[in-house]
């Protein structure tokens, strides 16, 4: 029997310290549109009188201890290195997390996607720690062959998902299906969750007006090649060649490809139609949402996509989305989406032209947005409620 839950929460790149400071003041972090998973973790620990130790990946070391919580930002070795060196960095970071869990005397670990190879967590399972994987991305790319390191990592992780972990959280049925494929249908219980949003944030966003010119296409997210930003630039170039001045692209976010994307747009002489805004705050994003007509999520097949929260943000803003099945969020919002083949620049462009040139089609998709919004406000489907239920089960089994 546990005297008290001691939960280590390992996450990817998230500013968990900023989120904690705002959570402790009953506020949401201004850098995020959705409710952060870390703030939901703090809420659950508080409700269950649990001690929490959250560790997030970051380029800069940072540490905070306050009351029941220990919070840490920790760099990952060789995170940008190729091949074997990358995997060694993942293993090294994983062993650091294991050591932290042991020192903390954790009896539960919640491990998010991307923290280390999944099989590393088996060590804690063998020691009696209840490990709960939180799957935010697909286990493997749906439309690309697995690299050798990825293939072996999954093979070594099969038993972890099949028999060793306590329960599994997954952000979409697509991801749950991959767990089932990996384990031949024999796996620990899976609970599906959705990203959570505040209704109040979206009430101030102006309804879209299909007649307003120019027609604005919004991309929001990390500015990286595998997120499809250069495909987006190619679409803008094609429109410019056709003499179109009535479709404008707003690109919001930061990333390693931001500067080269800006330079490429300027060299193509379309930087007046393809605008890279860089990082935008929650308030700035509200304005971008209000100005937009449609969102685009052109993630490429080489990226292991998760539930791209921008898809939900588009739906809650009443804007149709153009994307492909690379994004595992489609099952929730299919009627409000224009789905195109992955990596198909021409198809993305044609979908945008269809939404722009066919008001009836645009209105059909916009109305579909309104019909699928409520699920993202439903707290019962949130990550926080899911992890709380699993932790309550842990407590019940230990009585």
N, C-alpha and C positions, 0 to 999 in steps of 0.2 A: 504493500500500500504506500502511495506517495503522500508525504506530509504536505507537500506543495509542488505544483507543476513548475518545472524549470525548463523553459522552452528557448532553444536557440533557433533563430530565424536567419537563414543564409539567403541573400538575394543578389541579383546582378547589379548593374549600374543604376542606383537610385539614391537620391539625396535623403536618406532616412533621418538624418539629424535635423535638416530643415523641416521635414514633415512632422517630426516629434515636437519641435518648438511651436509649430502652429497648432498641432493637435492638442498640446497641453493648454492652449488658450481657446480651445473649442473652435478652431478655424481650420480651413483647408489650405494646403500649401499653394501659394500663388503661381508657382511654376507649372502646375498640372491642372488639366481640365477635369480629368476623372478623379475619383476618390482614391488616394494612394493605398496600395496594399499594406505598406508599413503602418499607416495610421489605423487601418483595420486591425492589424496585429496588436498595436498598442491598446486598442479598445477591447479586444478579446482578452488580453492578459489582465487588464484592469478588472473586467467583469468576472474573471475566474480566479482572481487573487493569485495570479501566476507571476513568477519572475521571468523577465524576458531579456534575451541577449540577441540583438540584431546586428548582423555584419553585412555590409554592402560593398560592392566593388567600386573602387574610385582611384583616380590617379594620385590623389592627395590623401595622406593619412590624417584621420581626425578621430577623436575619442570623446565620448560624453557619458557620464554616469549620473543618473538622477532617479532617486527613489528605487522603484522596483526594476528599473531598466538600465542596461548597459548598451551603448550604441557605438558602433565603430565603422569608419570608412577605411578600407584596406586595399592597397594596390595588388594587382594580379601579375605575377612574373611572366614575361614572354607572351603577353596577351595579343600582341600584333605579329608575333614571329610565325614563320611558315613551318608546316610539317611537324616533324618529330619534336622540335623545340617547343612548339605551341602545346602539344600534348603533355610534355614534361612539365610545362608551366601549370597546366590544368591539374595535373596530379599533385604537384608541389603545393598549390593553393588548397587543394582538397585536403591534404594532410594537415595543413595549418588549421583548417576548419575543424577537422577531427580533434586536434589537440585543444582547440578552444572549447569545443563541446565537453571534452573530458575535464578540463580545468574548471569549467563552469558547473560541472556535475549535472549536465542536462539530462533529463529523463525523456524529453521529447525534442526532436529536431524537425523543423519545417524547412525543406530544401527546395529552392526555386530553380527553374531552368537556367543553365549556363553557369552555375557556381563551380561545378567540377564534373568529372565523368560520374555517371550515376552509380556505377559499381563501387566507387570509393565509399559511398555511404553504407554499404553492406557491413563494413567493419563495426559501425555503431550498432547495427541490428544484432550482430553476434554478441555484443556486450549487453543486450537487453534494452537498449534505447529504442523508443518508438520513433521511427523515421517516417515522415510524411512528405513525399515528393509533390511539389506544386508545379504542374506542367503548363507553361505559358506559351510554348512554341511546339511545333511538330517535332517528333523524335528524329525524323529524317525528312529530307526534301522529297516532296511527292513527285516531282517531275525531273529529277536528276539522279544519276546513279550515285551510290554511296562511295566515298573514298575509303581506302583500306583502313585508316585509323578509326573512322566513324563506324565501319562495319564491325570491327573487333570490339569497339567500345560498347556497341549495342548487344553483341553476343555475350560479353562479360556482364552486362546489366540485366540480362533476362531473368535470372533468379531473384534479383532485387525486386522487380515489379511483380513477379509471379508469387513469391512466398515470403520474402523477407521484410518488406516495408509494412507499415501498419495499415495504411489506406492511401489513396491517391486522389489528388485534386487535379482536374483538367479543365481548361478554358473552352474546349469545344468538343463535340462528338468526333470530329476528324482525329483529334489527338487521342481520345479514348480508343478509337478504332485501331490506331497504330499500336497502342499498348496491347490490345487484344491480339493483333497479328504477331507481335514480338513474342508473346507468351502462349501462343496457340489457344487463346481463349481462357487460359488458367491464370488469373491474376487476382491481386488483392482488390477490395471494393473501390470503385471509382465514383467520385462525386463531381458532377459538372457544375461550374460556376460561370458567372458573367462579370465583366468589369462594371463598376458602379458609378453613377453620376448623380449630381444634385439637380433637381428639377429647376430650382431658382436660377441656376446659371444660364439656362437656355430660354427662359421666358422673355429675356430682354433682346433676344436675337430676332431681327426683323424677318418677316416672311419673305421668301424668294419671289422675285418678279421676273418672269420669263421675258417680258417685253423690254426690260431695262438693258441698255447697251453701255459698255460692251458686255458680252457674255463672259463671265469670270469663272475660271477653272481653278480650284484650290488644291494644292498639295501641302500636306502638313506631316512632318516627321523628320527622321534623320536624313541628312543629305549625303547619301552614299550611292555608289553605282548600283549595288545589288537591290536598292530600294526603287530603282527604275527612274531616277531623276534625269539621266541622259537620254532615256527613251522619251521622256516627257519633252526634253529639249528638241529631239528630232521631230516630234509631232508639231511643236511650235514652228520649226523651220519649214516643214511641209505646208503648214497653213500660210506662212509668209510667202513662200514661192507661189502659192495660189492667189496671192494678193489680198488675203484676209487681214483686215485690221480691226475686226469686230469681236475677236476672241482673245482674251487676255489670261495669262497664266500667273497666278500668285503662288510662290514657293516659300513656305515658312518652315524654319527649322535650322539646326546647325549640324555640322558633320565634317568629315575630312575632305569631302568633295565640294564643299560650298564655294570656295574661291575659284576652283577650276570651272565650276558650273557658271559662275558669274562671268568669268573671262570668255568662256565659250559663247555665252549669249551675246556678249558685247561684240565679239569677233564676227558673229553671224548677223550683227546689226539688228537684233530683235530684242535688245534689253529694255525697250519701251513696252514690249508685249509679253516678255518673260522676265518677271521681276522677282529677284531673290531677296526676300525680306530679312533673312537670318532668323535668329531666335526671337520669338514673340511671347510675351507674357499672357496670362489668362485673359486679361482685359483686352489686350491687342488681338488675341485670337477671337474674342467675341465680335470685334469689328470685322475681322476677316471673314468670319462665318456669315455675318449679316450682308456683306458685299458680294458673297459668292452665289453662283447659280448651281454649281455641281462640284463634287469632290472627286478626286482621282487617286487611286491606290495602285500604282503600276509595279508592285514588287516582282522581282525577277525570280526565275526558278532556282537560281543558285543560292537563294537565301532561305533559311529555315524560319518561315514566318509563323507568328503566333496570331492570337486574336488582335488584329490591328485596331487599336481603340479609336483611331480616326474614322473607321467605318461606322462605329456607334455614334461618334460625335456628329458625323454627317447626317445620320438618320434623325438624331435628336434635334438637329438644326433644320430639319425638313428639306434636306438637299439629297437628291439622288447620288449614287456612287457608281463610278466606272472602275471595275477591278476584274481580277481573274480568280480562278479556283485555287491559285497559290495561297490565297488568304482563307484560312479555315473558319472565318466568321460568316461565310455566305449562307450557311444553313439557317441562320437566325433572321436574315434580312433579304432573302432571295428576291422577293417581289419588288423591292426598292432599289435593286442593283441592275446595272447593265453589265452582264458578264461577257468577257471577251477571252480569246485564247491567250495563255501566258506568253509574254515576251513579244507579242504581235503589235508592233508600233502602228501599222496601218489600221488594225482593228480598233485600237484605242482611239485613234483619230476619227474613224467613222462613227464610233459610239458617241463621241462628243458632238459631232456634226448632226447626228440623229436627234440628240437631246436639244440642240440649239435650233434646228430647222423644223422640228415637228412639235409644236406647242401641245398638241393633244397627248403625245407620247410622254413629253416632259411632265405634264400634269398628272398623268397616270402614275408615274414613278414617284412624284411628290406626294400624292395621296397615299401611296403604299408606305411611305416613310411614317406617316401619321399612325398607321395601323400597327406598326411593329415597335413603337417607341417604349411602351410601358415596361417591357421586360428589363430594360436598362435602368429603370427607376425602382424595380422590385427588389427590396432589400433581402428578401428570402432567397434570392438567387445569387447573392454576393459572395465573394471570397471569404469575407469575415464571418458570415453565418455558417459557411461550409467548414471552415477551420474550427470554429467554436463547437460545432456539432461533433467533429472528430475528437477534439480534446475532451469534451464531456464524456464521450464513449471510452476514452483512455481512463478517465477517472472512475467511471462506473465499473470497468473491468478490474480495477485495482482495489475495490472496496472489499 
